[in-house]
Amino acid sequence: MGAFTAMAWNGFREARRNRVTVLVAAFALVLLFATTLVTEVTVSTFDRVVTDFGLGVMSLLLVFLSIFLSSGLLSREIERRTIFLMVSKPMSRSRFLLARLAGNMLTLGVLLVAMTLLFWMQLVLHRSPITQPQLAALWGLYLELFVLTSVGFLMSTFASQLVSALVSTGLYFAGHLCGDIYNLGVKSKVELVQWVSKAVYYALPNLERLNFRPRATYALPVTAAELGSATLYALGWGALFCVLATLVFERRDFR
Protein backbone atom coordinates (compact mmCIF):
# COMPACT_ATOMS: atom_id res chain seq x y z
CA MET A 1 0.00 0.00 0.00
CA GLY A 2 2.94 2.32 0.66
CA ALA A 3 4.22 1.96 -2.90
CA PHE A 4 0.70 2.46 -4.26
CA THR A 5 0.23 5.66 -2.24
CA ALA A 6 3.64 6.97 -3.27
CA MET A 7 2.87 6.33 -6.93
CA ALA A 8 -0.52 8.04 -6.67
CA TRP A 9 1.04 11.03 -4.90
CA ASN A 10 3.75 11.22 -7.54
CA GLY A 11 1.09 11.32 -10.25
CA PHE A 12 -0.61 14.17 -8.42
CA ARG A 13 2.64 16.13 -8.19
CA GLU A 14 3.36 15.60 -11.89
CA ALA A 15 -0.10 16.86 -12.85
CA ARG A 16 0.30 19.83 -10.51
CA ARG A 17 3.53 20.81 -12.29
CA ASN A 18 1.82 20.53 -15.67
CA ARG A 19 1.40 23.99 -17.21
CA VAL A 20 -1.96 23.08 -18.70
CA THR A 21 -3.31 22.29 -15.26
CA VAL A 22 -2.17 25.66 -13.94
CA LEU A 23 -3.55 27.42 -17.00
CA VAL A 24 -6.95 25.75 -16.69
CA ALA A 25 -7.13 26.55 -12.98
CA ALA A 26 -6.30 30.20 -13.64
CA PHE A 27 -8.80 30.35 -16.49
CA ALA A 28 -11.45 28.87 -14.23
CA LEU A 29 -10.87 31.61 -11.67
CA VAL A 30 -11.26 34.29 -14.33
CA LEU A 31 -14.45 32.78 -15.72
CA LEU A 32 -16.00 32.27 -12.32
CA PHE A 33 -15.31 35.87 -11.36
CA ALA A 34 -16.81 36.91 -14.71
CA THR A 35 -20.10 35.50 -13.46
CA THR A 36 -20.65 38.78 -11.66
CA LEU A 37 -20.45 40.68 -14.95
CA VAL A 38 -22.85 38.29 -16.67
CA THR A 39 -25.47 38.56 -13.94
CA GLU A 40 -25.46 42.36 -13.91
CA VAL A 41 -28.08 42.24 -16.66
CA THR A 42 -30.12 39.45 -15.06
CA VAL A 43 -30.71 40.62 -11.51
CA SER A 44 -34.10 38.93 -11.23
CA THR A 45 -32.64 35.49 -11.98
CA PHE A 46 -29.24 35.96 -10.37
CA ASP A 47 -29.25 32.72 -8.37
CA ARG A 48 -30.10 30.60 -11.40
CA VAL A 49 -27.61 32.29 -13.71
CA VAL A 50 -24.70 32.20 -11.27
CA THR A 51 -25.37 28.53 -10.48
CA ASP A 52 -25.75 27.48 -14.10
CA PHE A 53 -22.73 29.48 -15.25
CA GLY A 54 -20.46 28.48 -12.37
CA LEU A 55 -21.23 24.77 -12.52
CA GLY A 56 -21.07 24.82 -16.32
CA VAL A 57 -17.60 26.37 -16.34
CA MET A 58 -16.33 23.88 -13.76
CA SER A 59 -17.76 20.97 -15.73
CA LEU A 60 -16.36 22.07 -19.08
CA LEU A 61 -12.84 22.76 -17.83
CA LEU A 62 -12.50 19.72 -15.60
CA VAL A 63 -13.94 17.33 -18.18
CA PHE A 64 -11.43 18.33 -20.84
CA LEU A 65 -8.61 18.44 -18.31
CA SER A 66 -9.46 14.88 -17.23
CA ILE A 67 -9.38 13.77 -20.87
CA PHE A 68 -6.02 15.46 -21.43
CA LEU A 69 -4.41 13.99 -18.31
CA SER A 70 -5.72 10.44 -18.71
CA SER A 71 -5.27 10.07 -22.47
CA GLY A 72 -1.59 11.00 -22.31
CA LEU A 73 -0.69 8.88 -19.31
CA LEU A 74 1.21 6.02 -20.91
CA SER A 75 2.44 7.95 -23.94
CA ARG A 76 4.29 10.37 -21.66
CA GLU A 77 5.73 7.50 -19.63
CA ILE A 78 6.91 5.74 -22.80
CA GLU A 79 8.42 8.92 -24.28
CA ARG A 80 10.42 9.51 -21.09
CA ARG A 81 11.17 5.76 -20.90
CA THR A 82 10.10 5.72 -17.26
CA ILE A 83 7.58 3.00 -18.10
CA PHE A 84 10.41 0.47 -18.47
CA LEU A 85 11.60 1.27 -14.95
CA MET A 86 8.09 1.00 -13.54
CA VAL A 87 7.20 -2.34 -15.10
CA SER A 88 10.51 -3.85 -13.98
CA LYS A 89 9.78 -3.12 -10.30
CA PRO A 90 8.01 -5.53 -7.92
CA MET A 91 4.83 -3.42 -8.22
CA SER A 92 2.45 -5.08 -10.64
CA ARG A 93 1.29 -3.34 -13.78
CA SER A 94 -2.29 -3.26 -12.54
CA ARG A 95 -1.28 -1.49 -9.32
CA PHE A 96 0.83 0.96 -11.31
CA LEU A 97 -2.14 1.77 -13.55
CA LEU A 98 -4.58 2.12 -10.66
CA ALA A 99 -2.10 4.28 -8.74
CA ARG A 100 -1.88 6.61 -11.72
CA LEU A 101 -5.67 6.68 -11.88
CA ALA A 102 -5.80 7.59 -8.19
CA GLY A 103 -3.26 10.37 -8.78
CA ASN A 104 -5.36 11.81 -11.59
CA MET A 105 -8.54 11.68 -9.52
CA LEU A 106 -6.73 13.37 -6.64
CA THR A 107 -5.64 16.16 -8.99
CA LEU A 108 -9.16 16.62 -10.33
CA GLY A 109 -10.60 16.47 -6.83
CA VAL A 110 -8.30 19.21 -5.55
CA LEU A 111 -9.14 21.45 -8.51
CA LEU A 112 -12.86 20.76 -8.05
CA VAL A 113 -12.65 21.71 -4.38
CA ALA A 114 -10.74 24.91 -5.20
CA MET A 115 -13.29 25.92 -7.84
CA THR A 116 -16.16 25.02 -5.52
CA LEU A 117 -14.79 27.24 -2.75
CA LEU A 118 -14.51 30.13 -5.18
CA PHE A 119 -18.02 29.43 -6.45
CA TRP A 120 -19.41 29.40 -2.92
CA MET A 121 -17.53 32.59 -2.09
CA GLN A 122 -19.34 34.30 -4.94
CA LEU A 123 -22.67 33.01 -3.68
CA VAL A 124 -21.98 34.24 -0.14
CA LEU A 125 -20.79 37.64 -1.34
CA HIS A 126 -24.01 38.10 -3.32
CA ARG A 127 -26.16 36.61 -0.53
CA SER A 128 -27.28 33.68 -2.62
CA PRO A 129 -28.03 30.33 -0.96
CA ILE A 130 -25.82 27.25 -1.09
CA THR A 131 -28.29 24.48 -1.81
CA GLN A 132 -28.40 20.70 -1.63
CA PRO A 133 -28.87 20.34 -5.41
CA GLN A 134 -25.61 22.25 -5.92
CA LEU A 135 -23.78 19.73 -3.75
CA ALA A 136 -25.43 16.90 -5.68
CA ALA A 137 -24.34 18.46 -8.98
CA LEU A 138 -20.74 18.72 -7.76
CA TRP A 139 -20.73 15.08 -6.68
CA GLY A 140 -22.25 14.07 -10.02
CA LEU A 141 -19.52 16.00 -11.81
CA TYR A 142 -16.81 14.15 -9.87
CA LEU A 143 -18.44 10.83 -10.75
CA GLU A 144 -18.48 11.85 -14.41
CA LEU A 145 -14.80 12.75 -14.20
CA PHE A 146 -14.10 9.29 -12.81
CA VAL A 147 -15.86 7.58 -15.71
CA LEU A 148 -14.11 9.73 -18.33
CA THR A 149 -10.71 9.28 -16.66
CA SER A 150 -11.23 5.52 -16.68
CA VAL A 151 -12.05 5.65 -20.38
CA GLY A 152 -8.92 7.70 -21.06
CA PHE A 153 -6.80 5.22 -19.13
CA LEU A 154 -8.28 2.31 -21.07
CA MET A 155 -7.56 3.97 -24.40
CA SER A 156 -4.04 4.99 -23.37
CA THR A 157 -3.09 1.35 -22.79
CA PHE A 158 -3.13 0.61 -26.53
CA ALA A 159 -3.65 3.86 -28.49
CA SER A 160 -1.80 7.13 -29.01
CA GLN A 161 -2.60 10.24 -27.00
CA LEU A 162 -4.46 11.85 -29.91
CA VAL A 163 -6.65 8.81 -30.53
CA SER A 164 -7.31 8.39 -26.82
CA ALA A 165 -8.34 12.03 -26.48
CA LEU A 166 -10.61 11.88 -29.53
CA VAL A 167 -12.35 8.70 -28.36
CA SER A 168 -12.78 10.04 -24.80
CA THR A 169 -14.18 13.32 -26.12
CA GLY A 170 -16.52 11.46 -28.44
CA LEU A 171 -17.73 9.28 -25.59
CA TYR A 172 -18.36 12.40 -23.48
CA PHE A 173 -20.71 13.87 -26.08
CA ALA A 174 -22.26 10.51 -26.95
CA GLY A 175 -22.79 9.77 -23.27
CA HIS A 176 -24.83 12.93 -22.86
CA LEU A 177 -26.78 12.33 -26.07
CA CYS A 178 -27.43 8.59 -25.85
CA GLY A 179 -30.82 9.18 -24.20
CA ASP A 180 -31.89 11.38 -27.10
CA ILE A 181 -30.51 8.82 -29.57
CA TYR A 182 -32.59 6.13 -27.88
CA ASN A 183 -35.76 8.24 -28.00
CA LEU A 184 -35.24 9.05 -31.68
CA GLY A 185 -34.70 5.39 -32.45
CA VAL A 186 -37.88 4.37 -30.65
CA LYS A 187 -39.88 6.83 -32.74
CA SER A 188 -38.32 5.57 -35.97
CA LYS A 189 -40.27 3.15 -38.14
CA VAL A 190 -37.06 1.54 -39.44
CA GLU A 191 -36.20 -1.55 -37.44
CA LEU A 192 -32.46 -1.21 -38.07
CA VAL A 193 -32.46 2.33 -36.67
CA GLN A 194 -34.33 1.13 -33.59
CA TRP A 195 -31.82 -1.67 -33.05
CA VAL A 196 -28.78 0.60 -33.49
CA SER A 197 -30.17 3.27 -31.17
CA LYS A 198 -30.84 0.70 -28.45
CA ALA A 199 -27.37 -0.82 -28.92
CA VAL A 200 -25.75 2.62 -28.54
CA TYR A 201 -27.86 3.37 -25.47
CA TYR A 202 -26.88 0.19 -23.64
CA ALA A 203 -23.27 0.04 -24.87
CA LEU A 204 -22.31 3.52 -23.64
CA PRO A 205 -22.48 5.07 -20.18
CA ASN A 206 -25.44 7.43 -19.92
CA LEU A 207 -23.67 10.47 -18.47
CA GLU A 208 -26.95 12.34 -18.12
CA ARG A 209 -27.67 10.10 -15.14
CA LEU A 210 -24.80 11.88 -13.40
CA ASN A 211 -25.83 15.37 -14.49
CA PHE A 212 -27.68 17.21 -11.72
CA ARG A 213 -26.79 20.70 -12.93
CA PRO A 214 -30.28 21.48 -14.30
CA ARG A 215 -31.73 20.49 -10.93
CA ALA A 216 -29.22 22.73 -9.17
CA THR A 217 -30.07 25.65 -11.47
CA TYR A 218 -33.73 25.54 -10.47
CA ALA A 219 -33.05 24.42 -6.86
CA LEU A 220 -34.93 21.13 -7.32
CA PRO A 221 -33.92 18.67 -4.57
CA VAL A 222 -32.05 15.46 -5.40
CA THR A 223 -32.98 12.47 -3.27
CA ALA A 224 -30.50 10.18 -1.53
CA ALA A 225 -31.79 7.30 -3.66
CA GLU A 226 -30.96 9.20 -6.86
CA LEU A 227 -27.48 10.04 -5.59
CA GLY A 228 -26.89 6.44 -4.54
CA SER A 229 -28.07 5.12 -7.88
CA ALA A 230 -25.85 7.57 -9.77
CA THR A 231 -22.86 6.65 -7.61
CA LEU A 232 -23.27 2.92 -8.19
CA TYR A 233 -23.83 3.51 -11.89
CA ALA A 234 -20.61 5.53 -12.24
CA LEU A 235 -18.59 3.13 -10.10
CA GLY A 236 -19.84 0.22 -12.19
CA TRP A 237 -18.81 1.76 -15.49
CA GLY A 238 -15.53 3.04 -14.06
CA ALA A 239 -14.71 -0.40 -12.66
CA LEU A 240 -15.48 -2.02 -16.02
CA PHE A 241 -13.14 0.35 -17.86
CA CYS A 242 -10.43 -0.13 -15.21
CA VAL A 243 -10.64 -3.92 -15.47
CA LEU A 244 -10.38 -3.74 -19.27
CA ALA A 245 -7.45 -1.31 -19.00
CA THR A 246 -5.68 -3.63 -16.57
CA LEU A 247 -6.18 -6.67 -18.82
CA VAL A 248 -4.79 -4.84 -21.86
CA PHE A 249 -1.91 -3.26 -19.94
CA GLU A 250 -0.88 -6.57 -18.38
CA ARG A 251 -0.50 -8.13 -21.84
CA ARG A 252 1.25 -5.23 -23.56
CA ASP A 253 4.83 -5.80 -24.63
CA PHE A 254 7.02 -2.69 -24.21
CA ARG A 255 10.13 -4.14 -25.85
VOGU-3710 file (C-alpha; in Angstrom, 3 decimals, decimal comma):
1> mgaftamawn> 0,000/0,000/0,000  2,941/2,316/0,664  4,219/1,964/-2,905  0,702/2,460/-4,263  0,225/5,662/-2,241  3,639/6,969/-3,267  2,868/6,334/-6,935  -0,516/8,042/-6,675  1,041/11,034/-4,899  3,755/11,224/-7,542
11> gfrearrnrv> 1,090/11,319/-10,246  -0,614/14,168/-8,419  2,640/16,126/-8,190  3,356/15,604/-11,890  -0,095/16,863/-12,845  0,300/19,835/-10,511  3,528/20,807/-12,292  1,822/20,532/-15,669  1,405/23,988/-17,206  -1,955/23,081/-18,700
21> tvlvaafalv> -3,311/22,293/-15,256  -2,166/25,661/-13,935  -3,554/27,423/-16,999  -6,946/25,750/-16,695  -7,125/26,548/-12,984  -6,297/30,204/-13,638  -8,798/30,345/-16,491  -11,452/28,873/-14,226  -10,867/31,609/-11,666  -11,256/34,295/-14,327
31> llfattlvte> -14,446/32,782/-15,724  -16,001/32,266/-12,322  -15,311/35,868/-11,361  -16,806/36,908/-14,706  -20,105/35,496/-13,464  -20,646/38,779/-11,659  -20,454/40,681/-14,946  -22,850/38,290/-16,670  -25,466/38,561/-13,942  -25,461/42,360/-13,912
41> vtvstfdrvv> -28,077/42,241/-16,660  -30,115/39,448/-15,063  -30,708/40,617/-11,514  -34,099/38,933/-11,231  -32,637/35,492/-11,983  -29,244/35,958/-10,371  -29,246/32,724/-8,371  -30,095/30,595/-11,403  -27,608/32,289/-13,708  -24,696/32,202/-11,267
51> tdfglgvmsl> -25,369/28,533/-10,481  -25,745/27,477/-14,103  -22,730/29,480/-15,247  -20,458/28,483/-12,367  -21,231/24,771/-12,518  -21,074/24,821/-16,321  -17,602/26,367/-16,339  -16,328/23,884/-13,764  -17,758/20,971/-15,729  -16,357/22,074/-19,085
61> llvflsifls> -12,835/22,759/-17,828  -12,497/19,719/-15,599  -13,938/17,334/-18,183  -11,434/18,327/-20,841  -8,612/18,441/-18,305  -9,459/14,884/-17,229  -9,377/13,767/-20,871  -6,018/15,461/-21,426  -4,405/13,991/-18,308  -5,720/10,444/-18,711
71> sgllsreier> -5,267/10,072/-22,467  -1,586/11,000/-22,314  -0,695/8,885/-19,308  1,210/6,018/-20,908  2,438/7,947/-23,937  4,294/10,372/-21,663  5,728/7,501/-19,627  6,907/5,743/-22,805  8,423/8,922/-24,275  10,418/9,513/-21,095
81> rtiflmvskp> 11,174/5,761/-20,902  10,099/5,721/-17,259  7,582/2,996/-18,104  10,410/0,470/-18,465  11,599/1,272/-14,950  8,090/1,001/-13,537  7,197/-2,344/-15,100  10,508/-3,854/-13,976  9,783/-3,125/-10,300  8,005/-5,532/-7,923
91> msrsrfllar> 4,833/-3,420/-8,220  2,445/-5,082/-10,641  1,288/-3,339/-13,777  -2,289/-3,262/-12,538  -1,280/-1,492/-9,320  0,833/0,958/-11,307  -2,136/1,772/-13,553  -4,581/2,115/-10,655  -2,104/4,279/-8,740  -1,876/6,613/-11,722
101> lagnmltlgv> -5,670/6,682/-11,882  -5,801/7,592/-8,195  -3,261/10,370/-8,778  -5,361/11,813/-11,594  -8,536/11,676/-9,524  -6,725/13,374/-6,641  -5,641/16,160/-8,985  -9,157/16,619/-10,329  -10,603/16,468/-6,834  -8,299/19,206/-5,550
111> llvamtllfw> -9,142/21,447/-8,511  -12,857/20,764/-8,051  -12,651/21,710/-4,379  -10,739/24,905/-5,196  -13,288/25,919/-7,844  -16,157/25,025/-5,518  -14,789/27,242/-2,749  -14,506/30,131/-5,184  -18,020/29,435/-6,447  -19,409/29,395/-2,923
121> mqlvlhrspi> -17,534/32,591/-2,086  -19,336/34,298/-4,938  -22,666/33,014/-3,683  -21,977/34,236/-0,144  -20,791/37,644/-1,339  -24,008/38,099/-3,318  -26,158/36,614/-0,526  -27,282/33,685/-2,617  -28,027/30,332/-0,959  -25,815/27,251/-1,089
131> tqpqlaalwg> -28,292/24,479/-1,814  -28,398/20,696/-1,629  -28,871/20,340/-5,414  -25,607/22,254/-5,920  -23,777/19,727/-3,749  -25,433/16,896/-5,675  -24,339/18,463/-8,983  -20,740/18,723/-7,758  -20,730/15,083/-6,684  -22,253/14,070/-10,016
141> lylelfvlts> -19,516/15,997/-11,809  -16,813/14,150/-9,871  -18,437/10,825/-10,753  -18,482/11,846/-14,409  -14,801/12,751/-14,204  -14,097/9,287/-12,805  -15,858/7,583/-15,708  -14,105/9,734/-18,327  -10,712/9,282/-16,659  -11,231/5,515/-16,677
151> vgflmstfas> -12,052/5,651/-20,384  -8,922/7,700/-21,056  -6,798/5,216/-19,135  -8,277/2,310/-21,070  -7,564/3,969/-24,403  -4,043/4,992/-23,371  -3,092/1,354/-22,792  -3,128/0,608/-26,528  -3,649/3,860/-28,491  -1,799/7,130/-29,010
161> qlvsalvstg> -2,600/10,244/-27,000  -4,461/11,846/-29,908  -6,653/8,805/-30,533  -7,310/8,387/-26,815  -8,335/12,028/-26,480  -10,613/11,878/-29,525  -12,349/8,695/-28,359  -12,781/10,036/-24,802  -14,176/13,316/-26,121  -16,524/11,459/-28,443
171> lyfaghlcgd> -17,734/9,283/-25,591  -18,355/12,401/-23,477  -20,710/13,869/-26,076  -22,263/10,507/-26,950  -22,789/9,765/-23,266  -24,828/12,930/-22,860  -26,781/12,327/-26,068  -27,430/8,590/-25,853  -30,819/9,180/-24,203  -31,893/11,379/-27,102
181> iynlgvkskv> -30,506/8,822/-29,566  -32,592/6,125/-27,883  -35,761/8,237/-28,003  -35,240/9,055/-31,677  -34,697/5,386/-32,453  -37,880/4,370/-30,652  -39,877/6,831/-32,743  -38,323/5,573/-35,968  -40,265/3,149/-38,135  -37,064/1,544/-39,445
191> elvqwvskav> -36,204/-1,554/-37,439  -32,459/-1,213/-38,069  -32,464/2,328/-36,674  -34,328/1,132/-33,588  -31,823/-1,673/-33,053  -28,784/0,598/-33,491  -30,173/3,268/-31,167  -30,842/0,696/-28,454  -27,367/-0,816/-28,917  -25,753/2,619/-28,540
201> yyalpnlerl> -27,860/3,374/-25,468  -26,879/0,190/-23,641  -23,266/0,039/-24,870  -22,309/3,518/-23,645  -22,478/5,065/-20,178  -25,436/7,427/-19,919  -23,668/10,471/-18,475  -26,945/12,343/-18,121  -27,669/10,104/-15,136  -24,799/11,883/-13,398
211> nfrpratyal> -25,831/15,372/-14,489  -27,679/17,205/-11,724  -26,790/20,698/-12,935  -30,283/21,480/-14,304  -31,729/20,488/-10,929  -29,219/22,733/-9,175  -30,072/25,654/-11,468  -33,735/25,536/-10,467  -33,051/24,417/-6,864  -34,930/21,135/-7,319
221> pvtaaelgsa> -33,920/18,672/-4,575  -32,049/15,464/-5,403  -32,983/12,470/-3,271  -30,503/10,184/-1,534  -31,788/7,300/-3,665  -30,958/9,200/-6,862  -27,484/10,037/-5,588  -26,885/6,444/-4,535  -28,073/5,117/-7,881  -25,847/7,574/-9,767
231> tlyalgwgal> -22,859/6,649/-7,605  -23,274/2,920/-8,189  -23,827/3,510/-11,893  -20,606/5,534/-12,235  -18,587/3,127/-10,104  -19,842/0,221/-12,192  -18,811/1,763/-15,495  -15,529/3,040/-14,061  -14,712/-0,395/-12,659  -15,479/-2,015/-16,020
241> fcvlatlvfe> -13,136/0,352/-17,863  -10,435/-0,125/-15,208  -10,641/-3,923/-15,472  -10,375/-3,743/-19,268  -7,450/-1,314/-19,001  -5,681/-3,634/-16,571  -6,177/-6,675/-18,817  -4,793/-4,838/-21,862  -1,912/-3,262/-19,938  -0,880/-6,570/-18,383
251> rrdfr> -0,503/-8,126/-21,842  1,248/-5,230/-23,559  4,834/-5,801/-24,633  7,025/-2,695/-24,208  10,126/-4,141/-25,854
//
